[in-house]
Amino acid sequence: MKIVSILINGKVQGVGFRAFVLGCANSRGLIGWVKNLRDGRVKIVAGGSEHDLDVFLAAVKSGPPGSKVNHIIVDEVQYDERLNNGLQNFVVVGR
């Protein structure tokens, strides 16, 4: 399993971005989470196959209607069993 941490900057809050990400992640069978950050960015941690993550990232870079992704940072992170400790799918979490 590959795991990535993603930071997204732009018009990504108040436009349904987290719900969009949730749908994209669930359609690919990814595990992880998405949340709004206080500074206006969105953070995602997602795990799955390399192919599924590539398809997911392409969708996230486009975003839902009404959003505008200005900058995205993707870092691969080392697998940590705590990521899926009881987590069987992808969820939206609070700040």
C-alpha positions as a LaTeX table, in Angstrom:
\begin{tabular}{lrrr}
\hline
Residue & $x$ (\AA) & $y$ (\AA) & $z$ (\AA) \\
\hline
Met1 & 0.00 & 0.00 & 0.00 \\
Lys2 & 1.19 & 3.47 & $-0.87$ \\
Ile3 & 0.24 & 6.43 & 1.33 \\
Val4 & 0.35 & 10.08 & 0.36 \\
Ser5 & $-0.12$ & 13.31 & 2.27 \\
Ile6 & $-1.65$ & 16.08 & 0.16 \\
Leu7 & $-1.94$ & 19.81 & 0.90 \\
Ile8 & $-4.19$ & 21.81 & $-1.40$ \\
Asn9 & $-4.24$ & 25.59 & $-1.65$ \\
Gly10 & $-6.81$ & 27.70 & $-3.48$ \\
Lys11 & $-10.56$ & 28.14 & $-3.34$ \\
Val12 & $-11.10$ & 24.78 & $-1.64$ \\
Gln13 & $-13.27$ & 25.57 & 1.38 \\
Gly14 & $-16.98$ & 26.31 & 1.21 \\
Val15 & $-17.30$ & 24.77 & $-2.25$ \\
Gly16 & $-17.96$ & 21.09 & $-1.46$ \\
Phe17 & $-14.33$ & 20.12 & $-1.86$ \\
Arg18 & $-14.23$ & 17.62 & 1.03 \\
Ala19 & $-17.41$ & 15.89 & $-0.18$ \\
Phe20 & $-15.90$ & 15.71 & $-3.66$ \\
Val21 & $-12.68$ & 14.20 & $-2.29$ \\
Leu22 & $-14.69$ & 11.71 & $-0.23$ \\
Gly23 & $-16.58$ & 10.55 & $-3.32$ \\
Cys24 & $-13.41$ & 10.23 & $-5.38$ \\
Ala25 & $-11.63$ & 8.29 & $-2.63$ \\
Asn26 & $-14.55$ & 5.94 & $-2.04$ \\
Ser27 & $-14.91$ & 5.24 & $-5.76$ \\
Arg28 & $-11.26$ & 4.07 & $-5.79$ \\
Gly29 & $-11.50$ & 2.09 & $-2.52$ \\
Leu30 & $-8.95$ & 4.27 & $-0.73$ \\
Ile31 & $-8.57$ & 4.61 & 3.02 \\
Gly32 & $-7.69$ & 7.82 & 4.82 \\
Trp33 & $-9.20$ & 11.20 & 5.56 \\
Val34 & $-9.72$ & 14.77 & 4.39 \\
Lys35 & $-10.08$ & 17.90 & 6.50 \\
Asn36 & $-10.17$ & 21.69 & 6.26 \\
Leu37 & $-7.24$ & 23.50 & 7.83 \\
Arg38 & $-7.61$ & 26.78 & 9.68 \\
Asp39 & $-5.38$ & 28.55 & 7.14 \\
Gly40 & $-7.82$ & 27.86 & 4.28 \\
Arg41 & $-6.07$ & 24.83 & 2.82 \\
Val42 & $-7.35$ & 21.26 & 2.68 \\
Lys43 & $-5.26$ & 18.31 & 3.87 \\
Ile44 & $-5.70$ & 14.76 & 2.66 \\
Val45 & $-4.02$ & 11.55 & 3.77 \\
Ala46 & $-4.88$ & 8.68 & 1.44 \\
Gly47 & $-3.74$ & 5.11 & 1.08 \\
Gly48 & $-4.23$ & 2.58 & $-1.69$ \\
Ser49 & $-2.62$ & 1.15 & $-4.78$ \\
Glu50 & $-0.36$ & 3.39 & $-6.82$ \\
His51 & $-2.78$ & 3.28 & $-9.76$ \\
Asp52 & $-5.80$ & 4.19 & $-7.64$ \\
Leu53 & $-3.90$ & 7.05 & $-6.00$ \\
Asp54 & $-2.82$ & 8.39 & $-9.41$ \\
Val55 & $-6.44$ & 8.44 & $-10.63$ \\
Phe56 & $-7.54$ & 10.02 & $-7.33$ \\
Leu57 & $-4.86$ & 12.73 & $-7.52$ \\
Ala58 & $-5.85$ & 13.64 & $-11.08$ \\
Ala59 & $-9.45$ & 14.18 & $-9.93$ \\
Val60 & $-8.41$ & 16.13 & $-6.82$ \\
Lys61 & $-6.25$ & 18.46 & $-8.92$ \\
Ser62 & $-9.34$ & 19.37 & $-10.95$ \\
Gly63 & $-11.68$ & 19.65 & $-7.96$ \\
Pro64 & $-15.45$ & 20.11 & $-8.01$ \\
Pro65 & $-17.27$ & 22.92 & $-9.83$ \\
Gly66 & $-16.80$ & 26.21 & $-8.00$ \\
Ser67 & $-13.38$ & 25.28 & $-6.64$ \\
Lys68 & $-9.99$ & 26.41 & $-7.88$ \\
Val69 & $-6.85$ & 24.49 & $-7.00$ \\
Asn70 & $-3.91$ & 26.90 & $-7.10$ \\
His71 & $-1.20$ & 24.72 & $-5.61$ \\
Ile72 & $-0.90$ & 21.11 & $-4.52$ \\
Ile73 & 1.88 & 19.42 & $-2.55$ \\
Val74 & 2.02 & 15.63 & $-2.56$ \\
Asp75 & 4.41 & 13.75 & $-0.31$ \\
Glu76 & 4.67 & 10.00 & $-0.03$ \\
Val77 & 4.71 & 8.96 & 3.60 \\
Gln78 & 5.96 & 5.80 & 5.18 \\
Tyr79 & 3.28 & 3.19 & 5.84 \\
Asp80 & 1.98 & 3.46 & 9.38 \\
Glu81 & $-0.41$ & 0.85 & 10.70 \\
Arg82 & $-2.08$ & 3.58 & 12.74 \\
Leu83 & $-3.50$ & 5.00 & 9.49 \\
Asn84 & $-5.87$ & 2.09 & 9.18 \\
Asn85 & $-6.24$ & 1.26 & 12.87 \\
Gly86 & $-9.95$ & 0.55 & 12.72 \\
Leu87 & $-10.29$ & 2.68 & 9.58 \\
Gln88 & $-11.85$ & 0.67 & 6.80 \\
Asn89 & $-12.64$ & 3.49 & 4.39 \\
Phe90 & $-12.18$ & 7.18 & 3.71 \\
Val91 & $-13.71$ & 9.81 & 6.00 \\
Val92 & $-14.15$ & 13.55 & 6.43 \\
Val93 & $-12.76$ & 14.74 & 9.77 \\
Gly94 & $-13.16$ & 18.03 & 11.62 \\
Arg95 & $-10.49$ & 20.65 & 11.99 \\
\hline
\end{tabular}
